[in-house]
Amino acid sequence: TAGDVRENAGFKPVVEAPLPDGFPTYTPVGEIEVKNYPAYRKAETSGRVAFWTLFEHITSAGISMTAPVEMTYQKDGPPVGKERSMAFLYGNKNVGTPGPKGNLEVVDVPAATVVSIGIRGRRSDDVLVQAEQRLRSWLEQNKGQYEQIGPVRVMGYNSPFVARDRQFFEVQIPVREVSGLAAK
């Protein structure tokens, strides 16, 4: 409805933690945009207790919490129920050292480009599927310019303590520009 569009146009996510150094700001609700991310460092793990494993890691290492939290999904098929990993991002890529740390791994991530859509509200299977379908439709319309190069990911900006209607996340697909020769 027109009221929803107006409300989403003015929506600003609740900021619970700072972005990592050099990160782009959030993608507006319902909009699709291409974003460039700098290289960054993250602590990544998987499993049912991923959040608590990551939280214990940053707490014991004295690393400040940042937003977003990164969740990656399998590459082939919708993200529903197929979360591959969760990661807490370091605020500065020079903090800590890469490598295995107990039940997680600290990973250096190279600079990357993604196509992203901003989503407001509770993250659910239906919402993830709809967001991914919108991104895939955008990629199809722009196939001469961009191609997918990695699995779907979700960048979550809020904790469960933020009211559901105020929560914000982005669904993203890593892409690269298609060279002029490949597009012909």
Number of C-alpha atoms within 10 A of each C-alpha: 6 7 8 8 12 10 12 15 13 10 14 15 17 14 14 15 15 14 20 19 15 13 17 12 8 20 20 22 22 17 11 19 16 15 18 16 15 15 15 21 23 24 25 24 22 18 12 8 11 18 17 10 20 23 17 12 18 17 11 9 11 9 16 14 19 19 21 26 19 20 20 23 20 17 16 9 12 17 22 14 10 12 16 17 16 26 26 25 26 24 22 18 19 11 12 14 13 15 12 12 12 9 13 18 17 20 18 17 13 10 10 15 19 23 25 28 24 19 23 20 15 15 16 10 13 11 16 19 16 13 22 22 13 17 21 17 12 15 18 13 11 13 15 15 16 22 19 19 15 17 17 27 25 23 21 18 23 21 16 8 8 16 12 14 9 14 21 28 25 26 28 26 24 20 21 15 15 15 11 9 6 8 11 6
